[in-house]
Amino acid sequence: MNSLADPKVVEILYRLHRDAELQKPELRKKAEAIRQGGKMPEDWAEQLRDFYLPVSREQGRFLYQTVRGVRAERVVEFDSSFGISSIYLAAGLRDNNGGILIGSELVEDKAATARRNIAAAGLADYVEIRSGDARTTLLDPGSPVDVVLLDGGSGMYLDIVQLLQPHLRLGAVVLADNIEAGAEDEQPYAKWVRDPANGFVSSSIEMKGGTEYSVWVGTA
Ligand SMILES: C[S@@+](CC[C@H](N)C(=O)[O-])C[C@H]1O[C@@H](n2cnc3c(N)ncnc32)[C@H](O)[C@@H]1O
């Protein structure tokens, strides 16, 4: 079974990706206007509250395959936006015969829409979206965590991976979007996960301008 071929999943992903594509010209203008001195302001998430900012279809399929490949039962996502990446991850969990995705989203309206989109895909049983700041809502994601998606921007990846690391099982996969895509504020994350002393094996893969692929191998 491949839930990405389920008509409900196909239909909602088609609609969400299409709507996200249609937003791109407006998003480019908006992002340019709010970027200050090359950096996004603290309240960028609020200013971009109407925008999807999603993973690509290619990344989504890769997320699905990763969840299937490591037989994941517990997945954590920073962050969920309107639920596109959540649907790919949850589809993998369903096809693994069950599991839970702990999603997170700062903007309450976005979290509510994500829940509706995930329900429309028929995947609500596999997802819990926690609304609020992920640095608080992901403090206790449960254990063991098999897969993590970092897609929240704003240079918080290092904080989040350090917060989640005690929950990772050996061999857990951490995928981080927007690494080496000119997002300088996120580079401390790449440096940290690439330092073998921190317990990861990590490198960048060519996907949507750079996706960091890290495997937790432990520090002992
Ligand atoms: C790139 S989007 C996520 C896209 C999503 N993964 C998808 O594929 O549809 C980043 C999201 O992070 C949210 N965000 C930003 N800072 C956050 C924080 N501190 N805690 C939780 N969510 C946050 C933003 O509101 C935005 O919706």
The ligand as an SDF file (V2000), in Angstrom:
LIG
                    3D

 27 29  0  0  0  0  0  0  0  0999 V2000
    8.4590   26.7980    6.1010 C   0  0  0  0  0  0  0  0  0  0  0  0
    6.9510   26.8280    6.9960 S   0  0  0  0  0  0  0  0  0  0  0  0
    6.6110   25.1180    7.2720 C   0  0  0  0  0  0  0  0  0  0  0  0
    6.0770   24.4450    6.0350 C   0  0  0  0  0  0  0  0  0  0  0  0
    5.5870   23.0450    6.2690 C   0  0  0  0  0  0  0  0  0  0  0  0
    6.6300   22.1820    6.7800 N   0  0  0  0  0  0  0  0  0  0  0  0
    5.0210   22.4910    4.9820 C   0  0  0  0  0  0  0  0  0  0  0  0
    5.7460   21.7730    4.2700 O   0  0  0  0  0  0  0  0  0  0  0  0
    3.8760   22.8050    4.6550 O   0  0  0  0  0  0  0  0  0  0  0  0
    7.5040   27.3620    8.5640 C   0  0  0  0  0  0  0  0  0  0  0  0
    6.4160   27.5440    9.5840 C   0  0  0  0  0  0  0  0  0  0  0  0
    7.0670   27.7230   10.8430 O   0  0  0  0  0  0  0  0  0  0  0  0
    6.2020   28.4780   11.6610 C   0  0  0  0  0  0  0  0  0  0  0  0
    7.0110   28.9540   12.8010 N   0  0  0  0  0  0  0  0  0  0  0  0
    7.9330   29.9310   12.8180 C   0  0  0  0  0  0  0  0  0  0  0  0
    8.4920   30.0530   14.0370 N   0  0  0  0  0  0  0  0  0  0  0  0
    7.9220   29.1050   14.8180 C   0  0  0  0  0  0  0  0  0  0  0  0
    8.0680   28.7300   16.1930 C   0  0  0  0  0  0  0  0  0  0  0  0
    8.9340   29.3430   17.0090 N   0  0  0  0  0  0  0  0  0  0  0  0
    7.3270   27.7080   16.6580 N   0  0  0  0  0  0  0  0  0  0  0  0
    6.4290   27.0760   15.8680 C   0  0  0  0  0  0  0  0  0  0  0  0
    6.2390   27.4100   14.5520 N   0  0  0  0  0  0  0  0  0  0  0  0
    6.9720   28.4120   14.0360 C   0  0  0  0  0  0  0  0  0  0  0  0
    5.6840   29.5430   10.7220 C   0  0  0  0  0  0  0  0  0  0  0  0
    4.4750   30.1000   11.1770 O   0  0  0  0  0  0  0  0  0  0  0  0
    5.5310   28.7580    9.3990 C   0  0  0  0  0  0  0  0  0  0  0  0
    4.2020   28.3490    9.2010 O   0  0  0  0  0  0  0  0  0  0  0  0
  1  2  1  0
  2  3  1  0
  2 10  1  0
  3  4  1  0
  4  5  1  0
  5  6  1  0
  5  7  1  0
  7  8  2  0
  7  9  1  0
 10 11  1  0
 11 12  1  0
 11 26  1  0
 12 13  1  0
 13 14  1  0
 13 24  1  0
 14 15  1  0
 14 23  1  0
 15 16  2  0
 16 17  1  0
 17 18  1  0
 17 23  2  0
 18 19  1  0
 18 20  2  0
 20 21  1  0
 21 22  2  0
 22 23  1  0
 24 25  1  0
 24 26  1  0
 26 27  1  0
M  CHG  2   2   1   9  -1
M  END
$$$$
